[in-house]
Amino acid sequence: MLRLWPETLHGGLFAGAAWLSTKGGRDMPERSPASVQADHLLAELEAMLAALPPAAGRRRVLHLQVSDSLAKIAVLPWQQQLQAQAELQAYAQACFERNGMALDATSVMQVGFRQFGRSGLAYALPRAWLGAVVALCQQHQIQLQSVLPVSAAAYWRLPPTAARLPGVVLLVEAQRVTALAHRAGELSLIDVQPVTGDAVAASERLLRRLLARQPGCSTVRYWSASASAVAPAVIREQLPEAEVLLLKREAWQ
């Protein structure tokens, strides 16, 4: 009997933008969640999964990117002496607490280091919400492969060329803009600016604050949850010599 390759689905859950697409590019109609409240995003995912056509005998697997608003995220400075997973978990817990983000049993934490000797990243998502996502996928005979806050997805998918250049990745959502600054191939800091008016003004404030802490940015990678986004002119105004790259929404898949 011929064993069919699984159908890979990629989804995104953000305020104002929720999508589901296949590896072959067949997209479901995009939806527009009113907020990043966990139950609202779960309802949007349920609606998209229910609208999928029959799988025609193929297994389905889902990779999901979600708003950073659902997660707690911390940069982990490299620690050579840490080896066991329990040590890494305890270290990440301490980094969260140092940043004023205490974790308990209601959260599920993941820890990882992209390169040996370089800063890592930890993130935590609500345990109950993750359980609901798993149950929803099982209801539709879909295997959930991964759930990543967009900052974590960007951290793991940053192109190798970024290792040679100091720069920043801007992740634009309807309610927040996140900056991932890197230098010499190492994630140096993450900063966030809430969007209270428009994303352009928020990006400008965030860039000014970031440049005060880490000058010399040579590359800006601009990503938006909106499929029709255009990199704002304010980036080139503040960084006239920097290369500005507009990334596709599927850049982190």
N, C-alpha and C positions, 0 to 999 in steps of 0.2 A: 504494500500500500504506500502510495506517495505521501510523504509527510510535508505539508505546506509550511513555508516560512511564516512566522507570525506577522500580523499587520501591526506596524508601529504607529501609535498615535502620539502627537505632541499637543499639549494643552497649555493655556495660560489663563490665570484668574487674577484680574486686577480691577480696580474701580474704573468703570467706563469702558473696559475692554476685556472680553472673555472669548477665547477661541479654541478650536479643536481642529487639527489637521492631520493628515496622514503623511507618511514619508514620501509618498508619490505626489504630494501636492494637492490632494483632493480635500478641500476645506469645507467645513460645516459653516452655516451662516453665523457671523459674529454676533455676540450679544453685548449688552452694555449694562453691567451691574451698577446699581445706584451708589454703592459704597463698598468698602473693604471689610465690612462686618463678616465674620466667619460664616454665619448661617446664610447670608445673602450669596456669598461665593459658592457655598455648597449647593444651594438651590440652582444656581446657574450651571454648575457642573452636571447636576442631575438632569436638567433640561437638555443639555448638549448630548449627553450619553443616550438619553431616551430617543433622540432624533437620529442616531446613527442608523444607517442601513444595515440589513442583516450581514453577518460576518462571512457567510457562504462557506462555513466549515473551517475557516482559519482562526487560529488563536489571535487574540489582540492583547497588546501590552501598551501601557500608557506612561509617558514621561510628562510630569506636570511642573510648570513654573508658577509661582505664586507671588503675590505682593509681599514686599519686605515688611509691610505693616502687620502681617500675621506672625512675624518671627522676632526673636531676639538674636542679635548677631554680634560677635566679638572677634577682633583680630588677636591672634595668638603669636606673640614673639617666640622665635625658635628657642627650644630648650634641648640641648644635646643629651642630657642625662635621662630624659623620659623615654621609656621603652614600652612598657606594658600598656594595654588599652586602659586599664583602670587608672594608671598614672596620668594618661592623657585626659581622661574624663575629669579627674580631680583638678588638673591644671586648668582646663577650660572653665570648670565651675568657678575657680578662683578668679579667672579673668572676667567672667560675667559679674561676679560680686564686686570686683574692683571698679567696674563701670556702672555700678548701681543697679544691676539687673540680677536679682536673686532668682534661682531656679528651684523648683520642687518637683514632686512626682506628677504634677499636672502637665509637665512638658517632656518632650522627647528631644534629646540633644544629639547632634552629630558633630564629629571633630575630624579634621583632615589637614594634611600639609601637602601642598602641591609639589614642592620641591624640597629635597634634602637641604637643610641649612637655611631655609627661608621661612618667613612668617606663614602661619597657617590660619585657618578660619574655623570658627565654631558657630553653629546656629541651633536654635531650639524652636520647635513648633508645638502648638497645643495638642496634647495627647488625645483628648476626646475628639477634636476635629479631624486629626489624622485617622483615627479609628473609623469615623463616619465616612471618610473618603474611601478607605479600604473596603468597607461594607458596601458602599455604593458601587464601586467597581466590580466587586464579586457578584452583586445583583445583576449586572449587565455582562457577566462572563468575561471580564477584562482583568488582566493581571497588572497591578500597579507596580511599576518598576522604580520610579523615583519621584520625590516631591522636593523641589528646591526653591527657596526664596531666590528672587532674581539676583541679589548680590552674590549669593553662593554660586549660582549658575555662571555669572560673569567671572568670578574668581577662578573657577575650574576651567573655563573655556577661553581665558585670555590668550590671544595668539602669542607664539614664541617671540615674535619681533618685539613685543612689549618689554622683554627682558633687557633689551639694550638701550631703551629710551625711558627717561623719566616722563611720566604722564599721568593722565586721569581718565577714568571711565565715568561718564555721567549716565545714570539710570533714571529716566523721567517717568513718573507715574502721575496720575491725576491729582493725587493729594500729597505727594512728596517727591523730592529729587535727592538721589543718593550719589555721593562721589566716592569712588575707590581710587585712591592715589597710590602709585607704585613708583619705585625708584630702584634702578639696577636689578630689575627682575623680582623685587620683593614688595609685597603689599605693605605699605607703610601706615596707612590710616583709612578709616571710613568715616565720612561725615554726612549728615542728613539735614536738609532744609525743608520744612513743611511748606506746602503750596497754599497760601491764603488768598492770593489774587490770581495770578497766572504763572505758568511754569517758567516763562522767560525771566520774570523778575526774581523768582526763586533761584533759578540757575545762576543769575548774576550775583546774588548775595552769597550763594554757596561758593562760587568761584573766587570771589574776593576774599572770603574767609580762608579758603584752601590755599590760595597763593600767599597769604600772609604767613601761613604755617609751613608751606613747602614751595618756595619759589623755583622757577626754572622749568616749568612744564613745557614739554616739546610736542606732545601729542594728546589730543582730546578725542576720545571715542564716545560718540553720542548715541545712546539707545533710548527708545521710547516704547511704552506699551501701546501707543497709538500707531497703527499701521501707516498713517499718512503724515507722520511727524517730519519736520524739517529742522535741521540744526539752526538755532537762533543766531542772528548776527552778533549778538552781545559776546559770544565766545571769541569771535575774531577781533572784536573791539578790545577785549581785555587781553587777548593773547595773539597779537597780530603775526607773530613769527611761528606760532604752533601749527602743526598739521591737524586739521579737523576732519574726522572720519565719521560719516553718518552710517550707522550699523543697521542692518535689516533686523526686523523683529525676531526672526528665527536665528539670530547670530549665536545664541547660547544653546541651541539644540544639539 
